[in-house]
Amino acid sequence: MDITQETKIDIDDVLASSAVGPAKVQNLKEYIQCVLNEQVGLVVARQLLSEFITLFNERVDDNEVKKQVLTFAIELAQPRSVSFEEQLSQLRENLAKVYEDEEDYLEAAKALQSIQLDSGHRSISDEYKLGIYVRIMRLLLEVDEAVTADTYLNRAALLIHNSNDLVLNSTFKLCQARILDAKRRFLEAAIKFHELIYETQIDEFDRLQCLMSAVQCAVLAGAGPQRSHSLATLYKDERTHHHLASSPIFETTCTGRVIGHNEVADFFATLQQHHRAIRKHNLLSASKIYNNITLDEHTAY
């Protein structure tokens, strides 16, 4: 293949080729090499690469082909990143989508993290930046990378106030709650999760999951007036009694009774690795009744 400023290769012909597997990948790579040839005028090259990205995304379904070709295009365009910033962003977004479809969330996050969002060479809207930050947070939380996700939460927090995208705003709030939970700031997390159960942009199943997380975090939160208020608010919601597996221990906690062995075991089965605070509640509950006590049943906790 060859291309000059006066000649354009028809990407339709390349995509319509009967080649499959490695042969198709090679044809697409050759097309990209021609487009990014330094002899091609920059305006034409940008136009052709943008056209390629759109059509490639629409017409190629094989994820392995997508990964190889998108990765190749990114590597080839990266040395001229200043000239192809917008196209590189599109390539990386598409590559992230491929990884996400394969549930390789960490690689998807890495692809998005490589997008240049603080450029002095093109105008990037706050809405676009916010969308990328929220996607990165969501992906990192899927692989328990809460510390790194927190960095993007801080960046997104500077932009969220101007967002009118209700779905994006709800996703931001969910990520915020999950990060607070992961950082063991259980009371704050409980409040954020509880707010989400009223978000109509979230489907009913996910709202119930938020309610369960709110209950877990409220139970695990440190004792005090704010925790008591949070527990009381959640206790008034009938869904905590009808839908949640953790409701028995929740009711015991709200009434200040000592949590039993079976309740602890059932509750622990629903928890994540960082959820460890149940002993504090038992000792506090016991202290209301006895001055000196040995809780043989609970010493294992």
ZADO-1210 file (C-alpha; in nm, 4 decimals, padded with zeros to 6 digits):
<atoms>
<atom x="00.0000" y="00.0000" z="00.0000" code="MET" pos="1"/>
<atom x="00.1031" y="00.3578" z="-00.0592" code="ASP" pos="2"/>
<atom x="-00.0559" y="00.6882" z="00.0142" code="ILE" pos="3"/>
<atom x="00.0230" y="01.0542" z="-00.0523" code="THR" pos="4"/>
<atom x="-00.1484" y="01.3834" z="00.0187" code="GLN" pos="5"/>
<atom x="-00.3446" y="01.3469" z="-00.3028" code="GLU" pos="6"/>
<atom x="-00.4478" y="00.9829" z="-00.2576" code="THR" pos="7"/>
<atom x="-00.6715" y="00.8220" z="00.0006" code="LYS" pos="8"/>
<atom x="-00.7080" y="00.4518" z="00.0652" code="ILE" pos="9"/>
<atom x="-01.0709" y="00.3462" z="00.1026" code="ASP" pos="10"/>
<atom x="-01.1049" y="00.1936" z="00.4481" code="ILE" pos="11"/>
<atom x="-01.4279" y="00.0298" z="00.3302" code="ASP" pos="12"/>
<atom x="-01.2238" y="-00.1872" z="00.0921" code="ASP" pos="13"/>
<atom x="-00.9915" y="-00.2932" z="00.3749" code="VAL" pos="14"/>
<atom x="-01.2757" y="-00.3781" z="00.6103" code="LEU" pos="15"/>
<atom x="-01.4737" y="-00.5549" z="00.3360" code="ALA" pos="16"/>
<atom x="-01.1780" y="-00.7812" z="00.2576" code="SER" pos="17"/>
<atom x="-01.2418" y="-01.1541" z="00.2970" code="SER" pos="18"/>
<atom x="-00.9255" y="-01.1876" z="00.5013" code="ALA" pos="19"/>
<atom x="-00.9718" y="-01.3214" z="00.8541" code="VAL" pos="20"/>
<atom x="-00.7593" y="-01.3639" z="01.1661" code="GLY" pos="21"/>
<atom x="-00.3887" y="-01.2744" z="01.1248" code="PRO" pos="22"/>
<atom x="-00.4356" y="-01.1754" z="00.7587" code="ALA" pos="23"/>
<atom x="-00.7076" y="-00.9251" z="00.8506" code="LYS" pos="24"/>
<atom x="-00.4939" y="-00.7862" z="01.1323" code="VAL" pos="25"/>
<atom x="-00.2006" y="-00.7428" z="00.8938" code="GLN" pos="26"/>
<atom x="-00.4129" y="-00.5629" z="00.6338" code="ASN" pos="27"/>
<atom x="-00.5456" y="-00.3229" z="00.8957" code="LEU" pos="28"/>
<atom x="-00.1973" y="-00.2588" z="01.0329" code="LYS" pos="29"/>
<atom x="-00.0711" y="-00.1796" z="00.6834" code="GLU" pos="30"/>
<atom x="-00.3567" y="00.0661" z="00.6369" code="TYR" pos="31"/>
<atom x="-00.2651" y="00.2423" z="00.9631" code="ILE" pos="32"/>
<atom x="00.1006" y="00.2542" z="00.8616" code="GLN" pos="33"/>
<atom x="00.0046" y="00.4245" z="00.5359" code="CYS" pos="34"/>
<atom x="-00.2216" y="00.6746" z="00.7102" code="VAL" pos="35"/>
<atom x="00.0471" y="00.7650" z="00.9636" code="LEU" pos="36"/>
<atom x="00.3240" y="00.7880" z="00.7071" code="ASN" pos="37"/>
<atom x="00.5002" y="01.1216" z="00.7617" code="GLU" pos="38"/>
<atom x="00.4630" y="01.1984" z="00.3904" code="GLN" pos="39"/>
<atom x="00.0889" y="01.2232" z="00.4395" code="VAL" pos="40"/>
<atom x="-00.0370" y="01.5713" z="00.5232" code="GLY" pos="41"/>
<atom x="-00.1411" y="01.6102" z="00.8854" code="LEU" pos="42"/>
<atom x="-00.4950" y="01.7241" z="00.8058" code="VAL" pos="43"/>
<atom x="-00.5511" y="01.4260" z="00.5761" code="VAL" pos="44"/>
<atom x="-00.3918" y="01.1832" z="00.8210" code="ALA" pos="45"/>
<atom x="-00.6143" y="01.3008" z="01.1063" code="ARG" pos="46"/>
<atom x="-00.9223" y="01.2731" z="00.8894" code="GLN" pos="47"/>
<atom x="-00.8359" y="00.9229" z="00.7708" code="LEU" pos="48"/>
<atom x="-00.7450" y="00.8002" z="01.1180" code="LEU" pos="49"/>
<atom x="-01.0707" y="00.9360" z="01.2624" code="SER" pos="50"/>
<atom x="-01.2647" y="00.7677" z="00.9827" code="GLU" pos="51"/>
<atom x="-01.0786" y="00.4436" z="01.0469" code="PHE" pos="52"/>
<atom x="-01.1582" y="00.4530" z="01.4195" code="ILE" pos="53"/>
<atom x="-01.5307" y="00.5025" z="01.3566" code="THR" pos="54"/>
<atom x="-01.5690" y="00.2332" z="01.0913" code="LEU" pos="55"/>
<atom x="-01.3368" y="-00.0127" z="01.2637" code="PHE" pos="56"/>
<atom x="-01.5381" y="00.0155" z="01.5829" code="ASN" pos="57"/>
<atom x="-01.8652" y="-00.0401" z="01.3955" code="GLU" pos="58"/>
<atom x="-01.7629" y="-00.3287" z="01.1700" code="ARG" pos="59"/>
<atom x="-01.5084" y="-00.5375" z="01.3582" code="VAL" pos="60"/>
<atom x="-01.6489" y="-00.7670" z="01.6268" code="ASP" pos="61"/>
<atom x="-01.3499" y="-00.9886" z="01.7039" code="ASP" pos="62"/>
<atom x="-01.2017" y="-00.8655" z="02.0317" code="ASN" pos="63"/>
<atom x="-00.8618" y="-01.0181" z="01.9630" code="GLU" pos="64"/>
<atom x="-00.8401" y="-00.8392" z="01.6274" code="VAL" pos="65"/>
<atom x="-00.9521" y="-00.5178" z="01.7978" code="LYS" pos="66"/>
<atom x="-00.6865" y="-00.5426" z="02.0690" code="LYS" pos="67"/>
<atom x="-00.4038" y="-00.6084" z="01.8259" code="GLN" pos="68"/>
<atom x="-00.4992" y="-00.3361" z="01.5802" code="VAL" pos="69"/>
<atom x="-00.5862" y="-00.0699" z="01.8378" code="LEU" pos="70"/>
<atom x="-00.2671" y="-00.1371" z="02.0335" code="THR" pos="71"/>
<atom x="-00.0637" y="-00.1149" z="01.7116" code="PHE" pos="72"/>
<atom x="-00.2292" y="00.2136" z="01.6128" code="ALA" pos="73"/>
<atom x="-00.1634" y="00.3639" z="01.9567" code="ILE" pos="74"/>
<atom x="00.2021" y="00.2622" z="01.9520" code="GLU" pos="75"/>
<atom x="00.2495" y="00.4002" z="01.6002" code="LEU" pos="76"/>
<atom x="00.0761" y="00.7322" z="01.6699" code="ALA" pos="77"/>
<atom x="00.2232" y="00.7892" z="02.0173" code="GLN" pos="78"/>
<atom x="00.5558" y="00.9429" z="01.8985" code="PRO" pos="79"/>
<atom x="00.3439" y="01.2115" z="01.7273" code="ARG" pos="80"/>
<atom x="00.0974" y="01.2406" z="02.0142" code="SER" pos="81"/>
<atom x="00.0793" y="01.6191" z="01.9963" code="VAL" pos="82"/>
<atom x="-00.0489" y="01.5919" z="01.6390" code="SER" pos="83"/>
<atom x="-00.2937" y="01.3070" z="01.7081" code="PHE" pos="84"/>
<atom x="-00.4181" y="01.3765" z="02.0608" code="GLU" pos="85"/>
<atom x="-00.7871" y="01.3461" z="01.9785" code="GLU" pos="86"/>
<atom x="-00.7419" y="01.0285" z="01.7737" code="GLN" pos="87"/>
<atom x="-00.5241" y="00.8720" z="02.0449" code="LEU" pos="88"/>
<atom x="-00.7962" y="00.9449" z="02.2998" code="SER" pos="89"/>
<atom x="-01.0513" y="00.7706" z="02.0782" code="GLN" pos="90"/>
<atom x="-00.8223" y="00.4720" z="02.0229" code="LEU" pos="91"/>
<atom x="-00.7621" y="00.4341" z="02.3952" code="ARG" pos="92"/>
<atom x="-01.1312" y="00.4627" z="02.4757" code="GLU" pos="93"/>
<atom x="-01.2088" y="00.1884" z="02.2259" code="ASN" pos="94"/>
<atom x="-00.9295" y="-00.0302" z="02.3614" code="LEU" pos="95"/>
<atom x="-01.0601" y="00.0220" z="02.7150" code="ALA" pos="96"/>
<atom x="-01.4051" y="-00.0896" z="02.5993" code="LYS" pos="97"/>
<atom x="-01.2585" y="-00.4115" z="02.4569" code="VAL" pos="98"/>
<atom x="-01.0788" y="-00.4888" z="02.7831" code="TYR" pos="99"/>
<atom x="-01.3894" y="-00.4061" z="02.9844" code="GLU" pos="100"/>
<atom x="-01.6004" y="-00.6410" z="02.7708" code="ASP" pos="101"/>
<atom x="-01.3484" y="-00.9130" z="02.8573" code="GLU" pos="102"/>
<atom x="-01.3694" y="-00.8136" z="03.2281" code="GLU" pos="103"/>
<atom x="-01.0030" y="-00.7179" z="03.2287" code="ASP" pos="104"/>
<atom x="-01.0824" y="-00.4075" z="03.4296" code="TYR" pos="105"/>
<atom x="-00.7279" y="-00.3173" z="03.5266" code="LEU" pos="106"/>
<atom x="-00.6078" y="-00.3055" z="03.1653" code="GLU" pos="107"/>
<atom x="-00.9177" y="-00.1069" z="03.0729" code="ALA" pos="108"/>
<atom x="-00.8354" y="00.1462" z="03.3447" code="ALA" pos="109"/>
<atom x="-00.4733" y="00.1684" z="03.2274" code="LYS" pos="110"/>
<atom x="-00.5876" y="00.2460" z="02.8735" code="ALA" pos="111"/>
<atom x="-00.8018" y="00.5348" z="02.9987" code="LEU" pos="112"/>
<atom x="-00.5314" y="00.6581" z="03.2355" code="GLN" pos="113"/>
<atom x="-00.3049" y="00.7111" z="02.9333" code="SER" pos="114"/>
<atom x="-00.5435" y="00.9639" z="02.7780" code="ILE" pos="115"/>
<atom x="-00.3976" y="01.3153" z="02.7793" code="GLN" pos="116"/>
<atom x="-00.6539" y="01.5341" z="02.9564" code="LEU" pos="117"/>
<atom x="-00.4393" y="01.8377" z="03.0397" code="ASP" pos="118"/>
<atom x="-00.3422" y="01.9359" z="02.6894" code="SER" pos="119"/>
<atom x="-00.2434" y="02.2782" z="02.5717" code="GLY" pos="120"/>
<atom x="-00.2983" y="02.1771" z="02.2094" code="HIS" pos="121"/>
<atom x="-00.6725" y="02.1043" z="02.2025" code="ARG" pos="122"/>
<atom x="-00.9832" y="02.2068" z="02.3900" code="SER" pos="123"/>
<atom x="-01.1074" y="01.9357" z="02.6262" code="ILE" pos="124"/>
<atom x="-01.4422" y="01.9882" z="02.7967" code="SER" pos="125"/>
<atom x="-01.4871" y="01.9368" z="03.1689" code="ASP" pos="126"/>
<atom x="-01.7707" y="01.6958" z="03.0884" code="GLU" pos="127"/>
<atom x="-01.5344" y="01.4726" z="02.8893" code="TYR" pos="128"/>
<atom x="-01.2716" y="01.4810" z="03.1643" code="LYS" pos="129"/>
<atom x="-01.5311" y="01.3967" z="03.4264" code="LEU" pos="130"/>
<atom x="-01.6586" y="01.1040" z="03.2206" code="GLY" pos="131"/>
<atom x="-01.3088" y="00.9591" z="03.1891" code="ILE" pos="132"/>
<atom x="-01.2321" y="01.0065" z="03.5592" code="TYR" pos="133"/>
<atom x="-01.5547" y="00.8338" z="03.6618" code="VAL" pos="134"/>
<atom x="-01.4938" y="00.5439" z="03.4213" code="ARG" pos="135"/>
<atom x="-01.1431" y="00.4987" z="03.5623" code="ILE" pos="136"/>
<atom x="-01.2772" y="00.5007" z="03.9189" code="MET" pos="137"/>
<atom x="-01.5419" y="00.2437" z="03.8390" code="ARG" pos="138"/>
<atom x="-01.2929" y="00.0123" z="03.6682" code="LEU" pos="139"/>
<atom x="-01.0331" y="00.0395" z="03.9455" code="LEU" pos="140"/>
<atom x="-01.2942" y="-00.0400" z="04.2094" code="LEU" pos="141"/>
<atom x="-01.3771" y="-00.3607" z="04.0225" code="GLU" pos="142"/>
<atom x="-01.0257" y="-00.4824" z="04.1070" code="VAL" pos="143"/>
<atom x="-01.0161" y="-00.3340" z="04.4605" code="ASP" pos="144"/>
<atom x="-00.7741" y="-00.0555" z="04.3665" code="GLU" pos="145"/>
<atom x="-00.9450" y="00.1926" z="04.5979" code="ALA" pos="146"/>
<atom x="-00.6299" y="00.3923" z="04.6753" code="VAL" pos="147"/>
<atom x="-00.5670" y="00.4718" z="04.3091" code="THR" pos="148"/>
<atom x="-00.9382" y="00.5266" z="04.2506" code="ALA" pos="149"/>
<atom x="-00.9339" y="00.7873" z="04.5277" code="ASP" pos="150"/>
<atom x="-00.6901" y="00.9969" z="04.3219" code="THR" pos="151"/>
<atom x="-00.9428" y="01.0145" z="04.0390" code="TYR" pos="152"/>
<atom x="-01.2253" y="01.0792" z="04.2841" code="LEU" pos="153"/>
<atom x="-01.0450" y="01.3943" z="04.3945" code="ASN" pos="154"/>
<atom x="-01.0076" y="01.5065" z="04.0332" code="ARG" pos="155"/>
<atom x="-01.3690" y="01.4306" z="03.9507" code="ALA" pos="156"/>
<atom x="-01.4893" y="01.6110" z="04.2636" code="ALA" pos="157"/>
<atom x="-01.3583" y="01.9374" z="04.1193" code="LEU" pos="158"/>
<atom x="-01.5821" y="01.8972" z="03.8135" code="LEU" pos="159"/>
<atom x="-01.8947" y="01.7156" z="03.9326" code="ILE" pos="160"/>
<atom x="-02.0714" y="02.0318" z="04.0511" code="HIS" pos="161"/>
<atom x="-02.1162" y="02.1541" z="03.6938" code="ASN" pos="162"/>
<atom x="-02.2439" y="01.8237" z="03.5557" code="SER" pos="163"/>
<atom x="-02.6044" y="01.7856" z="03.4403" code="ASN" pos="164"/>
<atom x="-02.5617" y="01.4201" z="03.3422" code="ASP" pos="165"/>
<atom x="-02.7801" y="01.2397" z="03.5957" code="LEU" pos="166"/>
<atom x="-02.6424" y="00.8935" z="03.5203" code="VAL" pos="167"/>
<atom x="-02.2825" y="01.0143" z="03.5427" code="LEU" pos="168"/>
<atom x="-02.3591" y="01.1952" z="03.8678" code="ASN" pos="169"/>
<atom x="-02.5107" y="00.8806" z="04.0179" code="SER" pos="170"/>
<atom x="-02.2102" y="00.6743" z="03.9102" code="THR" pos="171"/>
<atom x="-01.9807" y="00.9305" z="04.0735" code="PHE" pos="172"/>
<atom x="-02.1761" y="00.9074" z="04.4001" code="LYS" pos="173"/>
<atom x="-02.1618" y="00.5282" z="04.3913" code="LEU" pos="174"/>
<atom x="-01.7856" y="00.5317" z="04.3370" code="CYS" pos="175"/>
<atom x="-01.7489" y="00.7845" z="04.6175" code="GLN" pos="176"/>
<atom x="-01.9441" y="00.5607" z="04.8557" code="ALA" pos="177"/>
<atom x="-01.7415" y="00.2532" z="04.7599" code="ARG" pos="178"/>
<atom x="-01.4125" y="00.4382" z="04.8108" code="ILE" pos="179"/>
<atom x="-01.5227" y="00.5636" z="05.1546" code="LEU" pos="180"/>
<atom x="-01.6185" y="00.2062" z="05.2401" code="ASP" pos="181"/>
<atom x="-01.2814" y="00.0728" z="05.1223" code="ALA" pos="182"/>
<atom x="-01.1030" y="00.3392" z="05.3307" code="LYS" pos="183"/>
<atom x="-01.3011" y="00.2170" z="05.6358" code="ARG" pos="184"/>
<atom x="-01.4797" y="00.5476" z="05.6711" code="ARG" pos="185"/>
<atom x="-01.7920" y="00.3445" z="05.7338" code="PHE" pos="186"/>
<atom x="-02.0239" y="00.6123" z="05.8683" code="LEU" pos="187"/>
<atom x="-01.9658" y="00.8445" z="05.5722" code="GLU" pos="188"/>
<atom x="-02.0012" y="00.5496" z="05.3354" code="ALA" pos="189"/>
<atom x="-02.3311" y="00.4464" z="05.4976" code="ALA" pos="190"/>
<atom x="-02.4710" y="00.7963" z="05.4450" code="ILE" pos="191"/>
<atom x="-02.3622" y="00.8041" z="05.0790" code="LYS" pos="192"/>
<atom x="-02.4987" y="00.4564" z="05.0081" code="PHE" pos="193"/>
<atom x="-02.8268" y="00.5498" z="05.1724" code="HIS" pos="194"/>
<atom x="-02.8603" y="00.8583" z="04.9520" code="GLU" pos="195"/>
<atom x="-02.8249" y="00.6379" z="04.6452" code="LEU" pos="196"/>
<atom x="-03.1330" y="00.4281" z="04.7183" code="ILE" pos="197"/>
<atom x="-03.3424" y="00.7280" z="04.6123" code="TYR" pos="198"/>
<atom x="-03.1586" y="00.7792" z="04.2809" code="GLU" pos="199"/>
<atom x="-03.4082" y="00.6942" z="04.0058" code="THR" pos="200"/>
<atom x="-03.1238" y="00.6633" z="03.7523" code="GLN" pos="201"/>
<atom x="-03.0158" y="00.3465" z="03.9338" code="ILE" pos="202"/>
<atom x="-03.2234" y="00.0354" z="03.8750" code="ASP" pos="203"/>
<atom x="-03.4068" y="-00.1340" z="04.1602" code="GLU" pos="204"/>
<atom x="-03.1574" y="-00.4192" z="04.2002" code="PHE" pos="205"/>
<atom x="-02.8624" y="-00.1819" z="04.2331" code="ASP" pos="206"/>
<atom x="-03.0549" y="00.0339" z="04.4781" code="ARG" pos="207"/>
<atom x="-03.1111" y="-00.2708" z="04.6963" code="LEU" pos="208"/>
<atom x="-02.7383" y="-00.3424" z="04.6763" code="GLN" pos="209"/>
<atom x="-02.6745" y="00.0147" z="04.7938" code="CYS" pos="210"/>
<atom x="-02.9176" y="-00.0373" z="05.0792" code="LEU" pos="211"/>
<atom x="-02.7344" y="-00.3537" z="05.1833" code="MET" pos="212"/>
<atom x="-02.4023" y="-00.1682" z="05.1700" code="SER" pos="213"/>
<atom x="-02.5507" y="00.1157" z="05.3756" code="ALA" pos="214"/>
<atom x="-02.6612" y="-00.1329" z="05.6404" code="VAL" pos="215"/>
<atom x="-02.3229" y="-00.3075" z="05.6463" code="GLN" pos="216"/>
<atom x="-02.1337" y="00.0184" z="05.6813" code="CYS" pos="217"/>
<atom x="-02.3690" y="00.1519" z="05.9489" code="ALA" pos="218"/>
<atom x="-02.3280" y="-00.1668" z="06.1527" code="VAL" pos="219"/>
<atom x="-01.9499" y="-00.1507" z="06.1164" code="LEU" pos="220"/>
<atom x="-01.9198" y="00.2203" z="06.1912" code="ALA" pos="221"/>
<atom x="-01.7714" y="00.3401" z="06.5186" code="GLY" pos="222"/>
<atom x="-02.0174" y="00.3943" z="06.8021" code="ALA" pos="223"/>
<atom x="-02.1570" y="00.7425" z="06.8533" code="GLY" pos="224"/>
<atom x="-02.4594" y="00.9686" z="06.8016" code="PRO" pos="225"/>
<atom x="-02.4108" y="00.9912" z="06.4238" code="GLN" pos="226"/>
<atom x="-02.4003" y="00.6148" z="06.3887" code="ARG" pos="227"/>
<atom x="-02.7121" y="00.5818" z="06.6032" code="SER" pos="228"/>
<atom x="-02.8918" y="00.8349" z="06.3834" code="HIS" pos="229"/>
<atom x="-02.7830" y="00.6520" z="06.0680" code="SER" pos="230"/>
<atom x="-02.8983" y="00.3180" z="06.2074" code="LEU" pos="231"/>
<atom x="-03.2333" y="00.4640" z="06.3097" code="ALA" pos="232"/>
<atom x="-03.2889" y="00.6158" z="05.9663" code="THR" pos="233"/>
<atom x="-03.2117" y="00.2877" z="05.7926" code="LEU" pos="234"/>
<atom x="-03.4216" y="00.0924" z="06.0413" code="TYR" pos="235"/>
<atom x="-03.7289" y="00.2888" z="05.9360" code="LYS" pos="236"/>
<atom x="-03.6897" y="00.1676" z="05.5768" code="ASP" pos="237"/>
<atom x="-03.9026" y="-00.1463" z="05.5394" code="GLU" pos="238"/>
<atom x="-03.6710" y="-00.2822" z="05.2713" code="ARG" pos="239"/>
<atom x="-03.4035" y="-00.3469" z="05.5330" code="THR" pos="240"/>
<atom x="-03.6358" y="-00.6011" z="05.6937" code="HIS" pos="241"/>
<atom x="-03.7813" y="-00.7622" z="05.3826" code="HIS" pos="242"/>
<atom x="-03.4927" y="-00.7812" z="05.1369" code="HIS" pos="243"/>
<atom x="-03.1603" y="-00.7948" z="05.3160" code="LEU" pos="244"/>
<atom x="-02.9842" y="-01.1041" z="05.4441" code="ALA" pos="245"/>
<atom x="-02.8045" y="-00.8869" z="05.7002" code="SER" pos="246"/>
<atom x="-03.1277" y="-00.7552" z="05.8593" code="SER" pos="247"/>
<atom x="-03.1206" y="-00.9828" z="06.1705" code="PRO" pos="248"/>
<atom x="-02.7841" y="-00.8487" z="06.2836" code="ILE" pos="249"/>
<atom x="-02.8984" y="-00.5016" z="06.1824" code="PHE" pos="250"/>
<atom x="-03.2016" y="-00.5207" z="06.4114" code="GLU" pos="251"/>
<atom x="-02.9880" y="-00.6528" z="06.6953" code="THR" pos="252"/>
<atom x="-02.7447" y="-00.3649" z="06.6495" code="THR" pos="253"/>
<atom x="-03.0232" y="-00.1052" z="06.6420" code="CYS" pos="254"/>
<atom x="-03.1735" y="-00.2344" z="06.9660" code="THR" pos="255"/>
<atom x="-02.8326" y="-00.2440" z="07.1407" code="GLY" pos="256"/>
<atom x="-02.8441" y="-00.6169" z="07.2154" code="ARG" pos="257"/>
<atom x="-02.5385" y="-00.8437" z="07.2095" code="VAL" pos="258"/>
<atom x="-02.4895" y="-00.9987" z="06.8678" code="ILE" pos="259"/>
<atom x="-02.5120" y="-01.3765" z="06.8701" code="GLY" pos="260"/>
<atom x="-02.2702" y="-01.6259" z="06.7206" code="HIS" pos="261"/>
<atom x="-02.5023" y="-01.7269" z="06.4346" code="ASN" pos="262"/>
<atom x="-02.5803" y="-01.3665" z="06.3509" code="GLU" pos="263"/>
<atom x="-02.2094" y="-01.2844" z="06.3329" code="VAL" pos="264"/>
<atom x="-02.1375" y="-01.5828" z="06.1090" code="ALA" pos="265"/>
<atom x="-02.4213" y="-01.4958" z="05.8701" code="ASP" pos="266"/>
<atom x="-02.3208" y="-01.1312" z="05.8614" code="PHE" pos="267"/>
<atom x="-01.9512" y="-01.2049" z="05.8028" code="PHE" pos="268"/>
<atom x="-02.0455" y="-01.4134" z="05.4994" code="ALA" pos="269"/>
<atom x="-02.1762" y="-01.0966" z="05.3306" code="THR" pos="270"/>
<atom x="-01.8720" y="-00.8808" z="05.4069" code="LEU" pos="271"/>
<atom x="-01.5658" y="-00.7836" z="05.2090" code="GLN" pos="272"/>
<atom x="-01.2100" y="-00.8282" z="05.3339" code="GLN" pos="273"/>
<atom x="-01.1811" y="-00.4827" z="05.4893" code="HIS" pos="274"/>
<atom x="-01.5030" y="-00.5135" z="05.6909" code="HIS" pos="275"/>
<atom x="-01.3791" y="-00.5950" z="06.0407" code="ARG" pos="276"/>
<atom x="-01.5283" y="-00.4106" z="06.3380" code="ALA" pos="277"/>
<atom x="-01.7950" y="-00.6287" z="06.4959" code="ILE" pos="278"/>
<atom x="-01.6214" y="-00.6936" z="06.8293" code="ARG" pos="279"/>
<atom x="-01.6414" y="-00.3249" z="06.9218" code="LYS" pos="280"/>
<atom x="-02.0199" y="-00.3335" z="06.9031" code="HIS" pos="281"/>
<atom x="-02.0512" y="-00.6442" z="07.1199" code="ASN" pos="282"/>
<atom x="-01.8307" y="-00.5004" z="07.3923" code="LEU" pos="283"/>
<atom x="-02.0187" y="-00.1699" z="07.3868" code="LEU" pos="284"/>
<atom x="-02.3541" y="-00.3488" z="07.4103" code="SER" pos="285"/>
<atom x="-02.2302" y="-00.5643" z="07.6958" code="ALA" pos="286"/>
<atom x="-02.0974" y="-00.2633" z="07.8848" code="SER" pos="287"/>
<atom x="-02.4501" y="-00.1267" z="07.9134" code="LYS" pos="288"/>
<atom x="-02.5520" y="-00.4315" z="08.1152" code="ILE" pos="289"/>
<atom x="-02.2489" y="-00.5550" z="08.3090" code="TYR" pos="290"/>
<atom x="-01.9498" y="-00.4011" z="08.4782" code="ASN" pos="291"/>
<atom x="-01.7453" y="-00.7208" z="08.4396" code="ASN" pos="292"/>
<atom x="-01.8238" y="-00.9942" z="08.1913" code="ILE" pos="293"/>
<atom x="-01.6573" y="-01.2721" z="07.9970" code="THR" pos="294"/>
<atom x="-01.8210" y="-01.3331" z="07.6595" code="LEU" pos="295"/>
<atom x="-01.7059" y="-01.6877" z="07.5891" code="ASP" pos="296"/>
<atom x="-01.9284" y="-01.7099" z="07.2851" code="GLU" pos="297"/>
<atom x="-01.7676" y="-01.4071" z="07.1235" code="HIS" pos="298"/>
<atom x="-01.4025" y="-01.4395" z="07.2110" code="THR" pos="299"/>
<atom x="-01.3305" y="-01.5789" z="06.8646" code="ALA" pos="300"/>
<atom x="-01.4222" y="-01.2505" z="06.7102" code="TYR" pos="301"/>
</atoms>
